Amino acid sequence: MKKHVMIIGYKKKHLGTSLFFALLWSVLAILKFSYETTNWIGYGYIFLALLYLIRCSYQYRYKYLTIGNGIIKQNWPFGKEIKLADIVHI
């Protein structure tokens, strides 16, 4: 028996924005290490760049919503789940 699942992804604009910020923080980190003395702020730029890159790849891999098997589920680590039978009004 084949299960029917509907997957709703993020918009390309949303994914592009996350990728833009990952690249922006990466460039700022490179500039910080190239032209100034290294301190903890430079490592903060690298940390932010990695966070945005991980976020972008996670959102690309796992789409926004999954509708199937009688539930709607948000696909993020603390996402909510709602049974379709419990929905009364949209």
Secondary structure, DSSP 8 states (H G I E B T S, - for coil): ----EEEE---HHHHHHHHHHHHHHHHHHHHHHHHS---HHHHHHHHHHHHHHHHHHHHHHS-SEEEETTEEEE-STT--EEEGGG----
